[in-house]
Amino acid sequence: MRLIKYGEGWTRRHFLEQVGKGVFAAGVLSPLIDVIGRNGNCEAAYPSELLSIEVYTKGKLKPGDVLSAENVDIVKDLLDPAAYWQIKYDGRLVDLAPTETDMTRMMPMPYLRATLANQGKHKIFPDGNVYTLDGKPWIGGNPFSEPQSAAEVLWANTLSWGKHDTQAHPSIEFDTDAEGNVEYEYAGYGVEWQTVGRLTLDAHPYMRGHENQLRIGASTMVAPGDVAGTGFLQVWAYDQHKLPGFYVYQPTTKRVRTYPVDQRFEPLFPGNTYFVTEIYMAGDPLLTWGNFKLVGKGPLLAGASHNSDLDQPNWIHKTCGGKSGVKYWRTRMELVPEMYVVDMEPTSYPRAPIGKKRIWFDARTLYPMTMISYDRQGKIWKQWEGGGDYYERKPGMKWVEGTPDTFVSWSHVHAHDLQSNRMSRFYYAQTVPGGYYATVDDPSLFEKFCTIEALERLGR
């Protein structure tokens, strides 16, 4: 075990002082982006107690240990309130993993390279949107590798959710009651398509004719039979004051209809505990929300990496917890050395049932890791917790043709309604019915999924 270089409580005081002064600078020992720029590793930016759960807890916990009700109080200060409650009172188990410091395993390489290459080439214009210095849409990577405000932390997520030019998402979902008994199961296939800030697909950085858009998101349901063929298409404007064009194909009527604004705050299907607004934790155009505020900074236990189960059938995760024993995914968490904790409010949605979101962003990647939403009375309502990994094909693994041998992706989500105690949990599968499979940066995905015509064709 390495000795702690700084006195007890030093890192906590450091982060409290930074928040109190409104200081956003990431990295404790050295500026974070400078350290990552040297060799893609963040280790030199942090003291050992922020890179090792064993050092942080003075040997009480270590990678390979299981976090449970018996020992979770050791790290209560490192958990969001929902995760603490789940482990302490609802039987959830979490496997502790070592802290990943290699950023090339936590961000797609084209995105990381563009982040380093495009520093200083952005500007927030008077309309509140982010452009290049000459007023064009953003060209790729994270323009806010050194954020100076809560809004800039949020912009990094808004401009590219999955950090690929395009990604296909085969997902399988289980919706449970309060005890964790599965009441509904769904399977769907989503496609996320960047129209600007593109790095690998031709044409780049902009898709010709779509420069006034940011992204297109499409999904089609493939199971169960009563919802199969239902499809959704969102076309996001680059201007983040504008709501996306949102279209739904319903097989029962064989028609495409426009999705009303208020339904962004309603479940899509029976059993769902989450809303469209919660996708990637900030699922609405950024400037339709406001009152952005940095409310915290510091380490957190989160599923930043090590969360794929590629040796399991269809990449499914093990389960645990609840009276049923299957309410939660059996996830892995690691000590993330630095998080930005940001609040945001739905200033353009007076009828929204959500009063505030609080989101924890990994300062190294600016990926959102967990979110707590509050109702209009200020009470904790829901948690959205995600995890991810570096997906890597190894000898002997079952692999589908068309899935890259290596790629970075999300792995799972918990969408927990803490007031009803119901849960929607879903995961990134290898395949779903219909021959759909996991892939990234596939140029054929646009014509197959990302148009009104595709929405109608897939729903027949």
Secondary structure, 3 states (H helix, E strand, C coil): CCCCCCCCCHHHHHHHHHHHHCCCCCCCCCCHHHHHHHHCECHHHCCHHHCCHHHHCCCCCCCCCEECCCCHHHHHHHCCHHHHHHHHHCCCCEEECCCCCEHHHCCCHHHHHHHHHCCCCEEECCCCCEEECCCCCCCCCCCCCCCCCHHHHHHHHHHCCCCCCEEEEEEEEEEECCCCCEEEEEEEEEEEEECCCCCCCCCCCCCCCCCCEEEEEEEEEEECCCCCCCEEEEEEECCCCCCCEEEEEECCCCEEEECCHHHHHCCCCCCCCCCHHHHHHCCCCHHHCEEEEEEEEEEEEEECCCCCCCCCHHHCCCEECCCCCCCEECCEEEEEEEEEEEEEECCCCCCCCEEEEEEEEECCCCCEEEEEEEECCCCEEEEEEEEEEEEECCCCCCCCCCCCCEEEEEEEEEEEECCCCEEEEEEECCEECCCEECEECCCCHHHHHCCHHHHHHHHC
